[in-house]
C-alpha cells in the first residue's frame, strides 16, 4: 500500500531527478581532484581559444586601424607580453575554477547521497 509519506518521498525524488540528477551523476563519476582537473582543462581550452582570438583582433587592430608596419614591428616584445599575460590569466582562471567547482562537487555528492538514502527509505517502506 502507498502511504502519504511514501508518495511525498517519491515526489521529492522525482523533482530531484528532473532538476539535478544528470549534473550530479556526472560529478559523482569522478573523484574530487579528477572532477576539478577536468573542469580546469575545459576552462583552459576555452580560455586559450578566446585569448588567441583576442591576440588576432589586436594584431588586426595594429595592422588595419593603426596601420603599423609589420616589417619593423617588435615581435619579441609582443610575444613576451602575450605569454606573460596568458600565464597570469591561466593562473587566475585555475584558482577561480577550483574555487567554483570544489564546492559544486561537494553539493552534488551530498544531494546524491540524500537521494540514494531516500530511495532506500522508499524501498524499505514498500
C-alpha positions as a Markdown table, in Angstrom:
| # | Residue | x | y | z |
|---|---|---|---|---|
| 1 | Unk | 0.0 | 0.0 | 0.0 |
| 2 | Unk | 1.0 | 3.5 | -0.6 |
| 3 | Unk | 1.1 | 5.9 | 2.3 |
| 4 | Unk | 1.1 | 9.7 | 2.1 |
| 5 | Unk | 4.7 | 9.8 | 3.4 |
| 6 | Unk | 5.9 | 7.4 | 0.7 |
| 7 | Unk | 4.1 | 9.3 | -2.0 |
| 8 | Unk | 5.7 | 12.6 | -0.8 |
| 9 | Unk | 9.1 | 11.0 | -0.8 |
| 10 | Unk | 8.6 | 9.6 | -4.3 |
| 11 | Unk | 7.6 | 13.1 | -5.5 |
| 12 | Unk | 10.7 | 14.6 | -3.9 |
| 13 | Unk | 12.8 | 12.0 | -5.6 |
| 14 | Unk | 11.2 | 12.8 | -9.0 |
| 15 | Unk | 11.8 | 16.5 | -8.5 |
| 16 | Unk | 15.4 | 15.8 | -7.8 |
| 17 | Unk | 15.8 | 13.6 | -10.8 |
| 18 | Unk | 14.3 | 16.3 | -13.0 |
| 19 | Unk | 16.4 | 19.1 | -11.7 |
| 20 | Unk | 19.8 | 17.8 | -10.6 |
| 21 | Unk | 20.3 | 14.1 | -11.3 |
| 22 | Unk | 22.2 | 14.4 | -14.6 |
| 23 | Unk | 24.7 | 17.0 | -13.4 |
| 24 | Unk | 25.2 | 15.3 | -10.1 |
| 25 | Unk | 25.8 | 11.9 | -11.7 |
| 26 | Unk | 28.4 | 13.5 | -14.0 |
| 27 | Unk | 30.2 | 14.9 | -10.9 |
| 28 | Unk | 29.7 | 11.6 | -9.0 |
| 29 | Unk | 31.5 | 9.6 | -11.5 |
| 30 | Unk | 34.8 | 11.2 | -10.6 |
| 31 | Unk | 37.0 | 11.7 | -7.6 |
| 32 | Unk | 37.0 | 15.3 | -6.5 |
| 33 | Unk | 40.5 | 16.1 | -7.8 |
| 34 | Unk | 39.7 | 14.4 | -11.1 |
| 35 | Unk | 36.5 | 16.4 | -11.5 |
| 36 | Unk | 38.1 | 19.7 | -10.7 |
| 37 | Unk | 41.0 | 18.8 | -13.1 |
| 38 | Unk | 38.6 | 18.0 | -15.9 |
| 39 | Unk | 36.7 | 21.3 | -15.4 |
| 40 | Unk | 40.0 | 23.1 | -15.2 |
| 41 | Unk | 41.1 | 21.6 | -18.5 |
| 42 | Unk | 37.8 | 22.6 | -20.2 |
| 43 | Unk | 38.2 | 26.1 | -18.9 |
| 44 | Unk | 41.8 | 26.4 | -20.0 |
| 45 | Unk | 40.9 | 25.2 | -23.5 |
| 46 | Unk | 38.2 | 27.8 | -23.8 |
| 47 | Unk | 40.5 | 30.5 | -22.3 |
| 48 | Unk | 43.2 | 29.6 | -24.9 |
| 49 | Unk | 40.7 | 29.9 | -27.8 |
| 50 | Unk | 39.4 | 33.3 | -26.6 |
| 51 | Unk | 43.0 | 34.5 | -25.9 |
| 52 | Unk | 44.1 | 33.5 | -29.4 |
| 53 | Unk | 41.0 | 35.4 | -30.8 |
| 54 | Unk | 42.0 | 38.4 | -28.7 |
| 55 | Unk | 45.6 | 38.4 | -30.0 |
| 56 | Unk | 44.3 | 38.0 | -33.6 |
| 57 | Unk | 42.0 | 41.0 | -33.0 |
| 58 | Unk | 44.8 | 43.0 | -31.5 |
| 59 | Unk | 47.1 | 42.3 | -34.5 |
| 60 | Unk | 44.2 | 43.2 | -36.8 |
| 61 | Unk | 43.8 | 46.5 | -34.9 |
| 62 | Unk | 47.5 | 47.2 | -35.2 |
| 63 | Unk | 47.7 | 46.5 | -38.9 |
| 64 | Unk | 44.4 | 47.9 | -40.3 |
| 65 | Unk | 43.4 | 50.6 | -37.8 |
| 66 | Unk | 46.7 | 52.0 | -36.5 |
| 67 | Unk | 48.5 | 51.0 | -39.7 |
| 68 | Unk | 51.7 | 49.8 | -38.1 |
| 69 | Unk | 54.4 | 48.5 | -40.4 |
| 70 | Unk | 54.8 | 44.7 | -39.7 |
| 71 | Unk | 58.3 | 44.7 | -41.1 |
| 72 | Unk | 59.6 | 46.9 | -38.4 |
| 73 | Unk | 57.4 | 45.7 | -35.5 |
| 74 | Unk | 59.0 | 44.4 | -32.3 |
| 75 | Unk | 57.6 | 40.8 | -32.3 |
| 76 | Unk | 59.8 | 39.6 | -29.5 |
| 77 | Unk | 58.4 | 42.2 | -27.0 |
| 78 | Unk | 54.8 | 41.5 | -28.2 |
| 79 | Unk | 55.3 | 37.7 | -27.8 |
| 80 | Unk | 56.8 | 38.1 | -24.3 |
| 81 | Unk | 54.0 | 40.3 | -23.1 |
| 82 | Unk | 51.4 | 37.9 | -24.6 |
| 83 | Unk | 53.0 | 34.9 | -22.9 |
| 84 | Unk | 53.2 | 36.7 | -19.5 |
| 85 | Unk | 49.6 | 37.8 | -19.7 |
| 86 | Unk | 48.5 | 34.3 | -20.8 |
| 87 | Unk | 50.3 | 32.7 | -17.9 |
| 88 | Unk | 49.0 | 35.1 | -15.3 |
| 89 | Unk | 45.5 | 34.8 | -16.7 |
| 90 | Unk | 45.8 | 31.0 | -16.7 |
| 91 | Unk | 46.8 | 31.0 | -13.0 |
| 92 | Unk | 43.9 | 33.2 | -12.0 |
| 93 | Unk | 41.4 | 31.1 | -14.1 |
| 94 | Unk | 42.8 | 27.9 | -12.4 |
| 95 | Unk | 42.3 | 29.3 | -9.0 |
| 96 | Unk | 38.8 | 30.5 | -9.8 |
| 97 | Unk | 37.9 | 27.2 | -11.4 |
| 98 | Unk | 39.0 | 25.4 | -8.3 |
| 99 | Unk | 37.1 | 27.8 | -6.1 |
| 100 | Unk | 33.9 | 27.3 | -8.1 |
| 101 | Unk | 33.9 | 23.5 | -8.9 |
| 102 | Unk | 35.2 | 22.3 | -5.5 |
| 103 | Unk | 32.0 | 23.4 | -3.6 |
| 104 | Unk | 29.9 | 22.3 | -6.6 |
| 105 | Unk | 31.3 | 18.8 | -6.4 |
| 106 | Unk | 30.6 | 18.7 | -2.6 |
| 107 | Unk | 27.0 | 19.8 | -3.1 |
| 108 | Unk | 26.4 | 17.3 | -5.9 |
| 109 | Unk | 27.8 | 14.4 | -3.7 |
| 110 | Unk | 25.6 | 15.5 | -0.8 |
| 111 | Unk | 22.5 | 15.6 | -3.0 |
| 112 | Unk | 23.3 | 12.2 | -4.5 |
| 113 | Unk | 23.8 | 10.7 | -1.0 |
| 114 | Unk | 20.5 | 12.1 | 0.2 |
| 115 | Unk | 18.8 | 10.9 | -3.0 |
| 116 | Unk | 20.0 | 7.3 | -2.6 |
| 117 | Unk | 19.1 | 7.4 | 1.1 |
| 118 | Unk | 15.6 | 8.5 | 0.2 |
| 119 | Unk | 15.3 | 5.7 | -2.4 |
| 120 | Unk | 16.4 | 3.2 | 0.3 |
| 121 | Unk | 13.7 | 4.5 | 2.6 |
| 122 | Unk | 11.1 | 4.2 | -0.1 |
| 123 | Unk | 12.1 | 0.6 | -0.8 |
| 124 | Unk | 12.1 | -0.3 | 2.9 |
| 125 | Unk | 8.6 | 1.2 | 3.4 |
| 126 | Unk | 7.2 | -0.8 | 0.5 |
